[in-house]
Amino acid sequence: MESANQDINLNSPNKGLLADAMTDVPVDNAARSAAPEGLILAEEEELRSELAKVEEEIGTLRQVLAAKERHCGELKRKLGLTPLDGLKQNLSKSWHDVQVSNAYKKTQETLSQAGQKTSAALSNVGSVISRKLGDMRNSATFKSFEDRVGTIKNRVVGSRENSTDGLHSPSGAGDKSPQDNAPF
């Protein structure tokens, strides 16, 4: 590898191929384990060589990724994009992803159905209560109670009307306000 800042073309037809200098990297014999059964020495060497190539590719890709991330950061800085803007965008995208997920749609549908059923049940309860109150109002006991309240009301209102008409109250205090003549 020539330079850590080298721009690597990932679309190159030679990608994944290493320089000849990397193929003869010595491998510590103490680190070698016994070859798995069924592998001959040539196959083991070929696998070790391929492993070294893949590890080198991984290192190269990490360097490329780091360079691309730096470049991305510079572009964002030049555009005036802050980390908060990126967070907002990520949250919006995540929320959108949640909303289009099957689990969210099923949950939303279930809650909608539950809401409709609850609304219908409460409507039925309200109707039952209204009907029961109507039945109670038409009952003989309620009619009797209503008549008694009406009678008391008429007595109270009637006595007020009598005192406002200029009639003297039974107590003889005609100069007092109508409230003073109330029986209660």
C-alpha positions in Angstrom: 0.0 0.0 0.0 1.5 3.3 -1.0 -0.2 5.9 1.2 -2.9 6.0 3.9 -4.5 9.0 2.1 -4.5 7.3 -1.2 -7.9 7.4 -3.0 -8.8 3.8 -3.9 -11.2 3.2 -6.8 -13.6 0.5 -5.5 -14.9 0.0 -9.1 -11.5 -1.1 -10.4 -11.3 -4.5 -12.1 -8.3 -5.2 -9.9 -10.1 -4.7 -6.6 -9.4 -7.4 -4.1 -6.0 -8.2 -5.6 -3.0 -7.4 -3.5 0.4 -6.4 -4.4 3.0 -9.2 -4.7 4.8 -7.8 -1.7 1.9 -9.0 0.5 1.8 -12.6 -0.6 5.2 -13.4 0.9 4.4 -12.2 4.4 5.9 -14.7 6.8 3.6 -16.5 9.1 4.8 -17.5 12.5 5.1 -21.3 12.7 4.3 -21.2 16.4 1.0 -19.6 15.6 0.2 -22.3 13.1 -2.1 -24.9 14.4 -2.1 -28.4 13.0 -3.8 -28.6 9.7 -7.4 -29.8 9.9 -7.8 -33.4 8.8 -8.4 -33.7 5.1 -6.4 -30.6 4.1 -3.1 -31.1 2.5 -0.3 -28.6 3.0 -0.9 -26.9 -0.4 -4.6 -26.3 0.4 -3.7 -24.9 3.8 -1.2 -22.5 2.3 -3.8 -21.4 -0.3 -6.4 -20.8 2.5 -3.8 -18.8 4.6 -2.9 -16.7 1.6 -6.6 -16.0 0.8 -7.1 -15.1 4.5 -4.3 -12.6 4.4 -5.7 -11.1 1.2 -9.2 -10.7 2.8 -7.7 -9.2 5.9 -5.8 -6.7 3.8 -9.0 -5.9 1.9 -10.8 -5.2 5.1 -8.0 -2.8 6.2 -8.1 -1.1 2.9 -11.9 -0.7 3.0 -11.7 0.7 6.6 -9.2 3.3 5.3 -11.5 4.1 2.4 -14.5 4.4 4.7 -12.6 6.7 7.1 -11.6 8.9 4.1 -15.2 9.0 2.8 -16.6 9.8 6.3 -14.1 12.7 6.6 -15.1 14.0 3.1 -18.8 13.6 4.1 -18.2 15.6 7.2 -16.4 18.4 5.3 -19.3 18.5 2.8 -21.9 18.8 5.6 -19.8 21.5 7.3 -19.6 23.5 4.0 -23.4 23.1 3.5 -24.0 24.2 7.1 -25.6 21.0 8.2 -25.3 20.4 11.9 -25.3 17.1 13.8 -28.8 18.1 15.1 -30.0 18.3 11.5 -28.7 14.8 10.9 -30.4 13.6 14.0 -33.7 15.1 13.0 -33.4 13.5 9.6 -32.6 10.2 11.1 -35.5 10.4 13.5 -37.9 11.3 10.7 -36.7 8.5 8.6 -36.9 6.1 11.5 -40.5 7.2 12.3 -41.4 6.8 8.7 -39.9 3.3 8.7 -41.9 2.5 11.8 -45.1 3.8 10.3 -44.8 1.7 7.2 -43.8 -1.5 9.1 -46.3 -4.3 9.2 -46.3 -4.4 13.0 -47.2 -0.7 13.3 -50.0 -1.1 10.7 -51.4 -4.1 12.5 -51.2 -2.3 15.9 -52.8 0.8 14.5 -55.6 -1.3 12.9 -56.2 -3.2 16.2 -56.3 0.0 18.2 -58.7 1.6 15.7 -61.0 -1.4 16.0 -60.8 -1.3 19.8 -61.6 2.4 19.8 -64.6 1.8 17.6 -65.8 -1.0 19.8 -65.3 1.2 22.9 -67.1 4.1 21.3 -70.0 1.8 20.4 -70.1 0.3 24.0 -70.1 3.8 25.6 -72.8 4.9 23.2 -74.9 1.9 24.3 -74.2 2.6 28.0 -75.3 6.2 27.4 -78.5 5.1 25.7 -79.3 2.6 28.5 -78.7 5.3 31.2 -80.9 7.8 29.3 -83.6 5.1 28.9 -83.4 4.2 32.6 -83.6 7.9 33.7 -86.6 8.3 31.4 -88.2 5.3 33.0 -87.4 6.6 36.4 -88.9 10.0 35.6 -92.1 8.4 34.5 -92.4 6.3 37.6 -95.0 7.0 40.2 -92.4 7.7 42.9 -90.7 10.3 40.8 -94.0 11.9 39.8 -94.9 12.2 43.5 -91.5 13.7 44.3 -91.8 16.1 41.3 -95.2 17.2 42.4 -94.0 17.9 46.0 -91.0 19.9 44.7 -93.3 21.8 42.3 -95.7 22.6 45.2 -92.8 23.9 47.4 -91.5 25.9 44.5 -94.9 27.5 43.8 -95.2 28.4 47.5 -91.8 30.0 47.5 -92.2 31.8 44.2 -95.8 32.7 45.0 -94.8 34.4 48.3 -92.2 36.3 46.5 -94.7 37.4 43.9 -97.1 38.5 46.6 -94.5 40.7 48.3 -93.4 42.3 45.0 -97.0 43.1 44.1 -97.1 45.5 47.0 -99.1 43.1 49.2 -98.1 42.9 52.7 -96.5 39.8 54.0 -98.2 37.9 56.9 -95.5 39.2 59.2 -96.5 42.8 58.4 -93.0 43.8 57.2 -93.9 45.5 53.9 -90.8 47.5 53.7 -88.5 44.5 53.7 -87.1 42.9 50.6 -88.8 39.8 49.1 -85.9 37.7 50.3 -86.6 38.6 53.8 -90.1 37.2 53.5 -89.0 33.8 52.2 -90.2 30.9 54.4 -86.8 29.3 54.4 
